[in-house]
Amino acid sequence: MRLANRAGRAVLVSSDLSSTVDVQTASGGLFGPSTRDVYDHWVEFIEWFKVAGNSFDAMSEAFVPGDFGPPAPEPRQVFAIGLNYQDHADEANLTYPEVPPTFTKWVGSFAGPESSLNLPTTTVDWEAELVVVIGKRADQVAPESAWSHVAGLTVGQDFSERTLQLTGPAPQFSLGKSYTGFAPQGPWLTTVDELKDPDDLAIECRINGEIVQKSSTARLIFSVPQLIAHLSSVVPLLPGDVIFTGTPAGVGGARKPPKFLSDGDVVETSIAGLGHIRQTCTTAR
């Protein structure tokens, strides 16, 4: 199943990715209209979909990805993980973490899958990321049961303004990564049952067509189940919560000399089985 956010309303995306159907309309008002309501009733929603999921053709309508917003636009909590690929830690000359380094990206930075990215400075970097959305409350969850608490996965970017992020003596990770538009996600949420192996998904980022990041989520230091277990040992994870899982090697700030985004650059991020997102950079205010 693929669930998207179209103009603030939850919609289901057809299996051939050609059309959508409004969840509230299709369910006779049982779920929706927002994705937040769907996540808050995720277990019941999935049971309903198993029965009714193939009966929506007459209600479907065409779409373009630009119509969509982030699949989980109203999370109660947003978690972001740093240094979660060994090759990324290597390029940053940092020791591999023993526990997941965690910060947040504020919801005001959320954007849809096709958006304009305003560059506030000349030191904005890219970070392709797998994003997890929680579907069922997770509190003190063991790794072996963690996937059952996941609503699904989506493609994300953790855009980062490096100057503010690294301003000391206490670095400003959350603030430097939360400018407007710095957390695009989409194009939709894909449930785990649609994926052959949710722990091994090819991830890639291109700038103006050039591959700058290419890896697999199998190379995460802390897997999705491990992240959920760790985070839920501290605080309950709630339906609709969002987790950015970290980025592989290839970020601009680690290059010699460093390379950052410029006006007109096109950033395309894709994950196998989940789709792709596209941001066009601008310096226009």
C-alpha angles and dihedrals in degrees: 000000000000120000122191139181111236115182090330095311127109113244134178117230117220120246091250090051091236104111146015137217126207110249097214091050095045093048095046090243096310092119136023152333087183129041087236089065091049092052091046088058097032099138092051091043093055091049090051092048092052088061102034104027098104099048103075105089095106091054099045127114134189121257144182121223090242087071091066133090127197111307093237104032098163109047118165089215134022120197125189125189125212131206094011097147120062092221091054091050088048094053090049091049091235131138117256109262121247091206127024111275103230134197134145141248111213119238091242087073094059119117139168129262096270112041148135114257113210111210109218092188141005093261103069113138135193129236119180111211144180108233124207125204119201117229103176128036110267118202120164090344121179117229093244092061098036098100090061088066094055120098092193150291136271142177119266146173124215098203110194133199097212099196094058093035093058098038108128174266081029109023116235099224098153096044095043090053098045108069114133110291095011094122108052115170139176154003084205142320113270117202117232094244088068091064127079092213117002090190093061114049124150111238126194141172126197129190112202088340096309116120108238100163127031124164145112132258086234084079095062111127089215112032123217092263090049092050092050091048092049097045094044090052087066105032133003113260111226133210110280094021114143129221122193102203103202138268134266126232121295104075117150098238092062094055123101105259097020117248123207137179121281138194110291097018115141116215116199120186124186138177122191112258094008105070131233141281130210131205127185115207122226137173093201113122 
